[in-house]
Amino acid sequence: VQLVESGGGLVQPGRSLTLSCAASGVTLSNYDMSWYRRTSGKEREWVATIERSGGGRVYADSVKGRFTISRDNDKNMVYLQMRKLGPEDTDVYYCNADGRWRWGQGTQVTVSA
């Protein structure tokens, strides 16, 4: 299984970004999928989870109301739409299914003026 995250970048506070997660070697529709984030020296933090059908979504309190997780099972993709970004959202973002697979390289999100 290979997970490839993309879509990160440098943005100003208050702006938006959408991250993408592409998977190969696995059919994502069989799994609840999550986004996580971590910077060097810190524990990996869970951000959001979407049920395999796309019906149920849960979020960490720190992103609730600002981030939206979604998926396209036909494309084998998972997304994270991030709005109203702040410096506290600066991190490397990863997707996975509860750590079931080897972690991808992640995508760096930097929020700075």
Backbone torsions as a table, in degrees:
resi	resn	phi	psi	omega
1	VAL	NA	133.9	176.6
2	GLN	-126.6	129.3	177.4
3	LEU	-111.7	132.1	-179.6
4	VAL	-129.0	114.0	178.1
5	GLU	-96.5	145.5	179.5
6	SER	-152.5	170.3	175.3
7	GLY	104.8	-5.5	179.4
8	GLY	-72.0	176.4	179.0
9	GLY	166.8	-170.3	178.5
10	LEU	-100.5	123.8	180.0
11	VAL	-134.8	157.9	177.0
12	GLN	-81.9	154.0	176.8
13	PRO	-54.9	140.5	180.0
14	GLY	90.3	-11.4	-179.3
15	ARG	-87.5	-178.8	-175.3
16	SER	-123.2	156.9	172.4
17	LEU	-147.4	151.8	172.5
18	THR	-123.0	123.5	178.5
19	LEU	-95.7	150.7	177.8
20	SER	-124.6	149.0	176.7
21	CYS	-130.8	118.9	177.4
22	ALA	-109.7	140.0	-179.0
23	ALA	-124.9	144.0	172.6
24	SER	-130.6	150.4	-179.7
25	GLY	83.7	6.4	-179.4
26	VAL	-155.7	149.6	175.5
27	THR	-98.1	105.6	-173.0
28	LEU	-62.9	-24.1	-177.3
29	SER	-65.0	-11.6	177.9
30	ASN	-87.0	-1.6	-172.2
31	TYR	-135.0	145.2	162.6
32	ASP	-68.3	138.1	-177.2
33	MET	-120.4	149.1	-176.7
34	SER	-135.1	158.2	167.9
35	TRP	-110.0	145.2	178.8
36	TYR	-134.6	166.8	174.5
37	ARG	-146.4	152.5	-179.4
38	ARG	-162.1	140.2	168.8
39	THR	-113.4	161.3	-174.5
40	SER	-54.2	131.9	176.8
41	GLY	87.1	-1.7	-179.8
42	LYS	-115.7	160.2	173.9
43	GLU	-69.7	149.2	174.7
44	ARG	-69.2	132.9	-176.1
45	GLU	-108.5	130.8	175.1
46	TRP	-72.9	139.0	-176.6
47	VAL	-113.2	-50.0	-175.3
48	ALA	-163.1	154.3	177.2
49	THR	-134.8	142.1	174.2
50	ILE	-125.5	134.9	179.6
51	GLU	-66.3	159.5	-174.1
52	ARG	-58.3	-31.8	179.4
53	SER	-81.0	-13.8	-175.4
54	GLY	88.4	-1.0	-174.8
55	GLY	-78.3	-40.3	-176.5
56	GLY	-106.5	137.0	179.8
57	ARG	-138.2	137.8	175.4
58	VAL	-131.9	151.8	-174.3
59	TYR	-134.4	150.9	169.5
60	ALA	-66.6	148.0	-178.9
61	ASP	-57.2	-32.1	-175.4
62	SER	-68.5	-18.2	-177.8
63	VAL	-121.4	-6.0	-176.9
64	LYS	-57.8	132.6	-179.3
65	GLY	88.5	-12.6	-179.9
66	ARG	-116.1	-32.8	-177.4
67	PHE	-107.4	147.7	175.7
68	THR	-132.9	122.4	176.0
69	ILE	-94.7	140.5	178.3
70	SER	-147.3	172.0	-179.7
71	ARG	-149.7	155.3	173.1
72	ASP	-128.7	96.8	-174.8
73	ASN	-67.4	-27.3	177.3
74	ASP	-65.4	-33.1	-179.8
75	LYS	-96.3	-4.0	-178.2
76	ASN	60.3	44.6	-174.9
77	MET	-129.2	152.6	172.5
78	VAL	-130.3	146.1	-175.1
79	TYR	-129.5	157.7	172.4
80	LEU	-136.5	107.3	176.2
81	GLN	-88.0	123.9	-176.0
82	MET	-117.7	124.5	179.3
83	ARG	-120.3	163.7	177.6
84	LYS	48.0	49.9	-177.3
85	LEU	-67.2	144.5	176.7
86	GLY	-129.1	167.7	180.0
87	PRO	-54.8	-29.5	179.9
88	GLU	-68.0	-12.6	178.2
89	ASP	-89.4	-3.7	177.4
90	THR	-63.5	120.9	-174.0
91	ASP	-174.9	171.7	166.5
92	VAL	-96.7	128.4	-175.0
93	TYR	-105.4	137.7	-177.0
94	TYR	-131.1	152.9	170.3
95	CYS	-115.2	153.4	177.5
96	ASN	-175.1	174.1	175.8
97	ALA	-113.1	83.7	178.2
98	ASP	57.4	33.3	178.6
99	GLY	70.8	19.5	-176.2
100	ARG	-65.7	-34.3	-175.1
101	TRP	-114.0	167.9	176.1
102	ARG	-61.7	137.8	-177.4
103	TRP	-69.2	142.7	173.9
104	GLY	-76.5	-172.6	-178.0
105	GLN	-79.6	-13.4	-179.6
106	GLY	77.0	172.0	176.4
107	THR	-132.6	130.2	-173.9
108	GLN	-81.0	128.9	172.4
109	VAL	-116.1	123.1	178.6
110	THR	-123.9	122.4	-179.1
111	VAL	-111.7	113.2	-175.3
112	SER	-156.6	145.2	175.8
113	ALA	-79.2	NA	NA
